[in-house]
């Protein structure tokens, strides 16, 4: 019954994969990780040292839902100059070009001043500690390309300016001009120390448009609570290389936003006040005329009171007349608004002057907002600008909508007035008994009441507008002024260090992983077991220097221990063969150079050390190498024995220095090898050797290169197929698998040669540290290279 091998080739499933084994594959390259960590640590230090810190400033404002009035009793002027504003719309206003243009002008954001530090020569921005004040005025509105000036302070009176590689000396405070581009002036600040002399600065004037676009992109405006649809708070933030500059920008943005809101309200208020004042003058004239007519009529006709009889009819028609008065009042207001629309184009319209139609009032407010926006764009945007053209179309369209709505309202009110007048005439007919002069008096009185009601209404509105103008304030307030923690948001020291350290770990891991993907060699026992279904008998550890002689019995190196393990495993695997019978073991490999002769020679020697009688046959007739390890005494070998029938076994046996071990060499290189391996003389030789020896070790040719090796199968009890670590390509294992699957040999086993125990997944690396086993792994006794030596890295990646 066939015995199970000591080393199983059972495949590992995904659940069997040991994480420690995977880690060990990478940790053996710890010097590479150490080098990369040191390199990236230095890189992180240099990056943090020479990078310019970026600071972030934040601010918050609250959009108020209602504009509070000082006169709480004036319910009729509800939200006269605004009202609830949609937060999203106000976020757009904050980042609008008119607001940001004012900020650029206030802070001269288009002017950039830099200088180089004294020791590191790093270029840094200079903002709040500039020794001079800059004044500039663009001659054509803006410039197309940046203008760069080099400034060197000569003394407290003069400076040297370099532009286009030309240098000029100018006194501070004198205006200089670059033709067709800009006028430029530097004013030195007072009470400066003499230390500023000799300092050099670079001043860059950037195009206003580019600065404006950059500011608009850099300024972040967002709702404070994004998940809440009812939140009226807005957060503003911006990043800059200078902390104070970031705070100044946010404070200016908020202030200009407030100024823009207040200015819009003042324009509407002033226009409304002027309209009401103008109408009051006109209504006052009409009212005076009606009152004069009434006085004249009463005097002429001697009418001093209403006849008692008319009171009864007056009571019945009171509601009709009141309705008629209201309708005529609305009609008059509509006519006034239509007159304003027809007289003034693209001007602010008065709001909340008593129109009953709410939709018209809403449209008038929207119309005023668009007109204000157009007025703001006039100073910064050309009439040919697409946004300006679209805005003009919107104003015209909304104006026509308001006019159409007013015309419809006038028609409806006119119809209502006509109906009420008809009804009033019916009532008047019932007053036919009242003298004609009394009816005339009533008509005049009604006109007086209408004019007087309109006059009083406009007087009230004028006072409301005057009071509201004094108390105008923006529909927002500052929740939190511009604030910066003083800690740079970029580069973040901890984050940068972590990133560089992670890169120091990832990059060597990638290198090792790619090398492993490109590596097609077999390296260790566990890898061989996973790749091949053939049982592995044992492995021979690697030595740093090639062995050119038979190993000593008392040698305590790791390679000697591995041969002892090989002999033990071999005896166990062949235990099914009776000890009284000779055991024939053939060693072969796929290609040359896998250590087949070395292992066969030392295997024979160690079997002899174990008191077995062993003969070693050199049957590699093409490239024999037994003479490296043994001395050829008789100069005759197997080929001589086969060709010369007069030769006996004793004529080709060569005793070795190892007691119990004899060697038979291949002999002459024969032209036809199959004739040798199939000859009767070879069979006779093998039969005689089986009688005389316990073990017959055959050192054959590589099976992947020649064919005669397979012809020795009938003589063999076990075939040891040698696989050299770091030498044989994984794809070449298919040759051994084919032999195994075809059942060519009664017993077929793999032996791994030259395994580097430091690369082993079984953790044999420290085996030699345990006293009784000596230095298991010859690396403990060999020269140890330093980490900075080339040989160290060559050996690590070998």
KAVEN-V573559 format. One record per pair of residues at least 24 apart in sequence whose ideal C-beta (glycine too) atoms are under 7 Angstrom apart, sorted by the first residue. I is the first residue (numbers start at 0). GAP is how many residues later the second one is. D is the distance in whole Angstrom. If there is no record, write none. Layout:
{{I | GAP | D} {I | GAP | D}}
This chain:
{{0 | 575 | 6} {1 | 574 | 7} {2 | 569 | 6} {2 | 570 | 5} {2 | 572 | 6} {2 | 573 | 6} {4 | 530 | 4} {4 | 531 | 7} {4 | 532 | 6} {4 | 568 | 6} {4 | 744 | 7} {5 | 563 | 5} {5 | 566 | 7} {6 | 518 | 7} {6 | 522 | 7} {6 | 529 | 4} {6 | 530 | 7} {6 | 531 | 7} {8 | 520 | 5} {8 | 523 | 7} {8 | 524 | 6} {8 | 525 | 7} {8 | 526 | 5} {8 | 527 | 6} {10 | 519 | 6} {11 | 518 | 6} {20 | 740 | 5} {23 | 737 | 7} {25 | 483 | 6} {25 | 486 | 6} {27 | 730 | 6} {27 | 731 | 6} {28 | 479 | 7} {28 | 483 | 6} {28 | 767 | 7} {30 | 756 | 5} {30 | 765 | 7} {31 | 476 | 5} {32 | 472 | 6} {32 | 475 | 5} {35 | 468 | 4} {35 | 471 | 6} {35 | 472 | 5} {36 | 464 | 7} {36 | 467 | 4} {38 | 465 | 7} {39 | 460 | 4} {39 | 461 | 7} {39 | 463 | 5} {39 | 464 | 4} {40 | 459 | 7} {42 | 457 | 6} {43 | 452 | 6} {43 | 453 | 5} {43 | 456 | 4} {46 | 444 | 7} {46 | 449 | 6} {47 | 443 | 6} {47 | 445 | 6} {47 | 448 | 6} {49 | 70 | 7} {49 | 72 | 6} {50 | 440 | 5} {51 | 72 | 6} {51 | 189 | 5} {52 | 435 | 4} {53 | 185 | 5} {53 | 187 | 6} {53 | 434 | 6} {53 | 435 | 6} {53 | 436 | 4} {54 | 184 | 7} {54 | 185 | 6} {54 | 188 | 4} {54 | 191 | 6} {54 | 429 | 5} {54 | 433 | 6} {54 | 434 | 7} {55 | 181 | 6} {55 | 183 | 5} {55 | 190 | 7} {55 | 428 | 7} {55 | 433 | 5} {56 | 180 | 7} {56 | 181 | 6} {56 | 189 | 4} {56 | 190 | 5} {56 | 193 | 5} {56 | 425 | 5} {56 | 426 | 7} {56 | 427 | 4} {57 | 177 | 6} {57 | 178 | 7} {57 | 179 | 5} {57 | 425 | 6} {58 | 177 | 5} {58 | 191 | 4} {58 | 195 | 6} {58 | 421 | 6} {58 | 422 | 6} {58 | 423 | 5} {59 | 164 | 6} {59 | 173 | 6} {59 | 174 | 7} {59 | 175 | 5} {59 | 419 | 4} {59 | 420 | 4} {60 | 173 | 5} {60 | 193 | 6} {60 | 415 | 5} {60 | 416 | 7} {60 | 417 | 6} {60 | 418 | 6} {61 | 170 | 6} {61 | 171 | 5} {61 | 414 | 6} {61 | 415 | 5} {61 | 417 | 5} {62 | 24 | 6} {62 | 27 | 5} {62 | 169 | 4} {62 | 171 | 7} {62 | 412 | 6} {62 | 413 | 5} {63 | 411 | 5} {63 | 412 | 6} {63 | 413 | 7} {64 | 167 | 7} {66 | 408 | 6} {68 | 399 | 6} {68 | 402 | 7} {69 | 397 | 6} {69 | 401 | 5} {70 | 396 | 6} {73 | 390 | 5} {76 | 275 | 6} {76 | 387 | 5} {76 | 391 | 7} {79 | 271 | 7} {79 | 272 | 5} {79 | 388 | 6} {80 | 184 | 4} {80 | 187 | 6} {80 | 188 | 6} {80 | 387 | 7} {80 | 391 | 7} {81 | 183 | 7} {81 | 393 | 5} {84 | 390 | 6} {86 | 136 | 6} {86 | 145 | 6} {86 | 147 | 6} {89 | 144 | 7} {90 | 130 | 5} {90 | 143 | 6} {92 | 164 | 7} {93 | 127 | 5} {93 | 140 | 7} {93 | 142 | 7} {93 | 159 | 7} {93 | 163 | 5} {94 | 121 | 6} {94 | 124 | 6} {94 | 126 | 5} {96 | 115 | 7} {96 | 283 | 6} {97 | 162 | 7} {97 | 278 | 4} {97 | 282 | 6} {98 | 154 | 7} {98 | 157 | 5} {98 | 158 | 6} {98 | 161 | 6} {99 | 112 | 6} {99 | 115 | 5} {99 | 116 | 6} {100 | 111 | 6} {100 | 279 | 5} {101 | 154 | 4} {102 | 146 | 6} {102 | 149 | 5} {102 | 150 | 5} {102 | 153 | 6} {103 | 104 | 6} {103 | 107 | 6} {103 | 108 | 6} {103 | 111 | 7} {105 | 146 | 5} {106 | 141 | 6} {106 | 142 | 7} {106 | 145 | 6} {107 | 26 | 6} {108 | 102 | 5} {108 | 106 | 6} {109 | 95 | 6} {109 | 96 | 5} {109 | 98 | 5} {109 | 101 | 4} {110 | 25 | 7} {110 | 92 | 7} {110 | 94 | 6} {111 | 92 | 4} {111 | 94 | 7} {112 | 88 | 6} {112 | 90 | 5} {113 | 88 | 5} {114 | 85 | 6} {114 | 86 | 5} {114 | 87 | 7} {124 | 116 | 5} {124 | 117 | 6} {125 | 75 | 7} {126 | 115 | 4} {126 | 117 | 6} {126 | 118 | 5} {127 | 114 | 7} {127 | 116 | 5} {130 | 57 | 7} {130 | 58 | 6} {130 | 61 | 5} {130 | 65 | 5} {131 | 54 | 5} {131 | 55 | 6} {131 | 56 | 5} {131 | 57 | 6} {132 | 54 | 4} {132 | 56 | 7} {133 | 52 | 6} {133 | 69 | 7} {134 | 50 | 4} {134 | 52 | 7} {135 | 46 | 6} {135 | 47 | 7} {135 | 48 | 5} {135 | 69 | 6} {136 | 45 | 7} {136 | 46 | 5} {137 | 44 | 5} {138 | 41 | 6} {138 | 42 | 6} {138 | 43 | 6} {138 | 44 | 7} {139 | 40 | 7} {141 | 65 | 6} {141 | 66 | 5} {141 | 67 | 6} {142 | 38 | 6} {142 | 39 | 7} {142 | 62 | 7} {142 | 64 | 5} {143 | 63 | 6} {145 | 58 | 5} {145 | 59 | 6} {145 | 60 | 5} {145 | 61 | 7} {146 | 31 | 7} {146 | 34 | 7} {146 | 35 | 7} {146 | 58 | 4} {147 | 54 | 7} {147 | 56 | 5} {148 | 54 | 4} {149 | 50 | 7} {149 | 52 | 6} {150 | 49 | 7} {150 | 50 | 4} {150 | 52 | 6} {151 | 48 | 5} {152 | 43 | 5} {152 | 44 | 6} {152 | 45 | 7} {152 | 46 | 5} {153 | 43 | 7} {154 | 42 | 5} {155 | 32 | 6} {155 | 36 | 7} {158 | 27 | 6} {218 | 34 | 7} {232 | 246 | 6} {238 | 250 | 6} {242 | 241 | 5} {242 | 243 | 6} {245 | 238 | 6} {246 | 235 | 4} {246 | 237 | 6} {249 | 232 | 4} {250 | 230 | 6} {250 | 231 | 5} {253 | 224 | 6} {257 | 216 | 4} {257 | 218 | 7} {260 | 213 | 4} {260 | 214 | 6} {261 | 210 | 6} {261 | 212 | 6} {263 | 108 | 5} {264 | 207 | 5} {265 | 206 | 6} {266 | 81 | 6} {266 | 105 | 6} {267 | 80 | 6} {267 | 83 | 7} {267 | 100 | 6} {268 | 196 | 6} {268 | 199 | 6} {268 | 200 | 4} {268 | 203 | 7} {270 | 76 | 7} {270 | 77 | 4} {270 | 79 | 7} {271 | 78 | 4} {271 | 79 | 6} {271 | 193 | 5} {272 | 189 | 7} {272 | 192 | 5} {272 | 193 | 7} {272 | 196 | 7} {274 | 65 | 7} {274 | 75 | 4} {275 | 74 | 7} {275 | 182 | 5} {275 | 185 | 5} {275 | 186 | 5} {275 | 189 | 6} {276 | 185 | 7} {278 | 57 | 6} {278 | 179 | 6} {279 | 175 | 7} {279 | 178 | 5} {279 | 179 | 7} {279 | 182 | 7} {282 | 168 | 6} {282 | 171 | 5} {282 | 172 | 5} {282 | 175 | 6} {283 | 171 | 6} {285 | 165 | 5} {286 | 164 | 4} {286 | 165 | 6} {286 | 168 | 5} {289 | 154 | 7} {289 | 157 | 5} {289 | 158 | 5} {289 | 161 | 5} {290 | 157 | 6} {292 | 151 | 6} {293 | 150 | 5} {293 | 151 | 7} {293 | 154 | 6} {296 | 143 | 7} {296 | 144 | 6} {296 | 147 | 6} {297 | 143 | 7} {300 | 136 | 4} {302 | 134 | 6} {302 | 135 | 7} {302 | 138 | 5} {306 | 127 | 6} {306 | 131 | 6} {308 | 125 | 7} {309 | 121 | 6} {309 | 124 | 5} {309 | 128 | 7} {312 | 114 | 6} {312 | 117 | 6} {312 | 118 | 5} {315 | 111 | 7} {316 | 107 | 7} {316 | 110 | 4} {319 | 100 | 6} {319 | 103 | 5} {319 | 104 | 6} {319 | 107 | 7} {320 | 103 | 7} {320 | 125 | 7} {322 | 97 | 6} {323 | 93 | 7} {323 | 96 | 4} {323 | 97 | 7} {323 | 100 | 6} {324 | 124 | 6} {324 | 125 | 6} {324 | 128 | 7} {326 | 86 | 6} {326 | 89 | 5} {326 | 90 | 5} {326 | 93 | 6} {327 | 89 | 6} {327 | 122 | 6} {328 | 121 | 7} {328 | 124 | 6} {328 | 125 | 6} {329 | 26 | 6} {329 | 83 | 5} {330 | 79 | 6} {330 | 82 | 4} {330 | 83 | 6} {330 | 86 | 6} {331 | 122 | 6} {333 | 72 | 5} {333 | 75 | 5} {333 | 76 | 5} {333 | 79 | 6} {334 | 75 | 7} {336 | 69 | 6} {337 | 65 | 7} {337 | 68 | 5} {337 | 72 | 7} {340 | 58 | 7} {340 | 61 | 7} {340 | 62 | 5} {345 | 25 | 6} {345 | 49 | 6} {352 | 108 | 6} {353 | 103 | 6} {356 | 48 | 7} {356 | 52 | 6} {358 | 46 | 7} {359 | 42 | 6} {359 | 45 | 5} {359 | 46 | 7} {359 | 49 | 7} {362 | 35 | 6} {362 | 38 | 6} {362 | 39 | 5} {362 | 42 | 7} {363 | 38 | 6} {365 | 32 | 6} {366 | 28 | 7} {366 | 31 | 5} {366 | 32 | 6} {366 | 35 | 6} {369 | 24 | 6} {369 | 25 | 5} {369 | 28 | 6} {370 | 24 | 6} {519 | 209 | 5} {519 | 210 | 5} {519 | 211 | 7} {520 | 205 | 5} {520 | 206 | 7} {520 | 207 | 7} {520 | 208 | 6} {521 | 201 | 6} {521 | 203 | 6} {521 | 206 | 6} {521 | 208 | 6} {522 | 202 | 5} {522 | 203 | 6} {522 | 236 | 5} {523 | 201 | 7} {523 | 231 | 6} {523 | 235 | 5} {523 | 236 | 5} {523 | 237 | 6} {524 | 227 | 5} {524 | 230 | 6} {524 | 235 | 6} {524 | 237 | 7} {525 | 235 | 4} {525 | 236 | 6} {527 | 195 | 6} {527 | 222 | 7} {527 | 224 | 5} {530 | 199 | 6} {530 | 202 | 6} {531 | 201 | 5} {531 | 204 | 7} {531 | 205 | 6} {531 | 218 | 6} {532 | 204 | 7} {532 | 207 | 7} {533 | 202 | 6} {533 | 203 | 7} {533 | 206 | 5} {533 | 214 | 6} {533 | 216 | 5} {534 | 214 | 5} {534 | 215 | 7} {535 | 213 | 7} {535 | 214 | 5} {535 | 216 | 7} {536 | 29 | 7} {536 | 32 | 5} {536 | 33 | 7} {536 | 36 | 6} {536 | 183 | 7} {536 | 212 | 4} {536 | 213 | 7} {536 | 214 | 5} {537 | 24 | 7} {537 | 27 | 5} {537 | 28 | 4} {537 | 31 | 5} {537 | 213 | 6} {538 | 212 | 7} {538 | 213 | 4} {538 | 216 | 5} {539 | 26 | 7} {539 | 59 | 6} {539 | 211 | 7} {539 | 212 | 7} {539 | 213 | 5} {539 | 214 | 7} {539 | 215 | 7} {540 | 214 | 6} {540 | 216 | 5} {540 | 236 | 6} {541 | 183 | 7} {541 | 212 | 4} {541 | 213 | 6} {541 | 214 | 5} {542 | 235 | 5} {543 | 234 | 6} {543 | 235 | 7} {543 | 238 | 4} {546 | 51 | 6} {547 | 80 | 6} {548 | 80 | 6} {549 | 51 | 6} {549 | 52 | 6} {549 | 55 | 5} {549 | 79 | 6} {549 | 108 | 6} {550 | 51 | 5} {550 | 54 | 7} {552 | 56 | 5} {555 | 218 | 3} {555 | 219 | 7} {556 | 217 | 7} {556 | 218 | 6} {556 | 221 | 5} {556 | 224 | 7} {557 | 199 | 7} {557 | 210 | 6} {557 | 217 | 6} {557 | 218 | 4} {557 | 219 | 4} {557 | 220 | 6} {558 | 219 | 6} {560 | 212 | 7} {560 | 215 | 6} {562 | 39 | 5} {562 | 40 | 7} {562 | 43 | 5} {563 | 42 | 7} {565 | 37 | 6} {565 | 185 | 7} {566 | 39 | 5} {566 | 40 | 6} {566 | 43 | 6} {572 | 145 | 7} {572 | 174 | 7} {572 | 176 | 7} {573 | 143 | 7} {573 | 144 | 6} {576 | 140 | 6} {581 | 108 | 4} {581 | 111 | 6} {581 | 112 | 6} {581 | 113 | 7} {581 | 114 | 6} {582 | 111 | 7} {582 | 112 | 5} {582 | 134 | 5} {583 | 112 | 4} {583 | 114 | 7} {583 | 131 | 6} {583 | 132 | 5} {583 | 133 | 5} {584 | 110 | 7} {584 | 112 | 5} {584 | 113 | 7} {584 | 132 | 7} {584 | 133 | 5} {584 | 135 | 6} {585 | 112 | 4} {585 | 114 | 5} {585 | 126 | 6} {585 | 130 | 4} {585 | 133 | 5} {586 | 110 | 7} {586 | 111 | 7} {586 | 112 | 6} {586 | 113 | 7} {586 | 133 | 5} {586 | 135 | 6} {587 | 112 | 5} {587 | 114 | 6} {587 | 115 | 5} {587 | 121 | 5} {587 | 131 | 7} {587 | 133 | 6} {588 | 113 | 5} {588 | 132 | 7} {588 | 133 | 4} {589 | 112 | 6} {589 | 113 | 7} {589 | 114 | 4} {589 | 138 | 6} {589 | 142 | 5} {589 | 145 | 5} {589 | 146 | 7} {590 | 111 | 5} {590 | 113 | 6} {590 | 114 | 6} {590 | 137 | 7} {590 | 141 | 7} {591 | 31 | 7} {591 | 110 | 5} {591 | 113 | 7} {592 | 134 | 7} {593 | 128 | 5} {593 | 129 | 7} {593 | 130 | 4} {593 | 133 | 6} {593 | 134 | 6} {593 | 159 | 6} {594 | 127 | 6} {594 | 129 | 5} {594 | 158 | 4} {594 | 159 | 6} {595 | 103 | 6} {595 | 126 | 5} {596 | 28 | 4} {596 | 29 | 6} {596 | 102 | 5} {598 | 123 | 6} {598 | 152 | 7} {598 | 154 | 6} {599 | 97 | 5} {599 | 99 | 4} {600 | 25 | 7} {600 | 28 | 4} {602 | 94 | 6} {603 | 57 | 6} {603 | 93 | 4} {604 | 53 | 5} {604 | 56 | 6} {606 | 88 | 5} {607 | 50 | 5} {607 | 51 | 6} {607 | 52 | 4} {607 | 53 | 4} {610 | 49 | 7} {611 | 48 | 7} {611 | 82 | 4} {611 | 83 | 5} {612 | 47 | 5} {612 | 80 | 5} {612 | 81 | 5} {613 | 46 | 6} {613 | 47 | 5} {613 | 79 | 6} {613 | 80 | 7} {613 | 81 | 5} {613 | 83 | 6} {614 | 47 | 5} {614 | 49 | 6} {614 | 74 | 6} {614 | 78 | 5} {614 | 81 | 6} {615 | 45 | 7} {615 | 47 | 5} {615 | 81 | 5} {615 | 83 | 7} {616 | 47 | 5} {616 | 79 | 7} {616 | 80 | 7} {616 | 81 | 5} {616 | 82 | 7} {617 | 46 | 7} {617 | 47 | 5} {617 | 48 | 5} {617 | 81 | 5} {618 | 47 | 6} {618 | 79 | 5} {618 | 80 | 6} {618 | 81 | 5} {618 | 93 | 7} {619 | 46 | 6} {619 | 79 | 6} {619 | 80 | 6} {619 | 81 | 4} {620 | 45 | 5} {620 | 48 | 6} {620 | 49 | 6} {620 | 52 | 5} {620 | 55 | 7} {620 | 80 | 7} {621 | 47 | 7} {621 | 79 | 6} {621 | 84 | 6} {623 | 41 | 7} {623 | 42 | 4} {625 | 37 | 6} {625 | 39 | 6} {625 | 73 | 6} {629 | 24 | 7} {629 | 26 | 5} {629 | 33 | 5} {631 | 33 | 5} {635 | 31 | 6} {636 | 27 | 6} {636 | 28 | 4} {636 | 29 | 5} {636 | 30 | 3} {637 | 26 | 6} {637 | 28 | 6} {637 | 29 | 5} {638 | 27 | 6} {638 | 28 | 3} {638 | 29 | 5} {638 | 31 | 5} {638 | 37 | 6} {639 | 27 | 5} {639 | 28 | 7} {640 | 40 | 6} {640 | 44 | 6} {641 | 34 | 5} {641 | 37 | 5} {641 | 39 | 4} {641 | 40 | 6} {644 | 36 | 7} {648 | 36 | 7} {648 | 39 | 5} {672 | 35 | 4} {673 | 34 | 6} {673 | 37 | 6} {676 | 31 | 5} {676 | 34 | 4} {676 | 35 | 6} {677 | 33 | 6} {685 | 29 | 5} {702 | 32 | 7} {703 | 28 | 7} {703 | 31 | 5} {709 | 34 | 6} {712 | 31 | 6} {712 | 32 | 6} {715 | 29 | 6} {716 | 29 | 6} {716 | 30 | 7} {717 | 29 | 4} {717 | 31 | 7} {718 | 26 | 4} {718 | 28 | 7} {718 | 29 | 5} {719 | 29 | 6} {719 | 31 | 5} {720 | 27 | 7} {720 | 28 | 7} {720 | 29 | 5} {721 | 29 | 5} {721 | 31 | 5} {722 | 27 | 6} {722 | 29 | 5} {722 | 30 | 7} {723 | 29 | 5} {723 | 30 | 5} {724 | 27 | 6} {724 | 28 | 7} {724 | 29 | 5} {724 | 30 | 5} {724 | 31 | 7} {725 | 28 | 7} {725 | 72 | 7}}
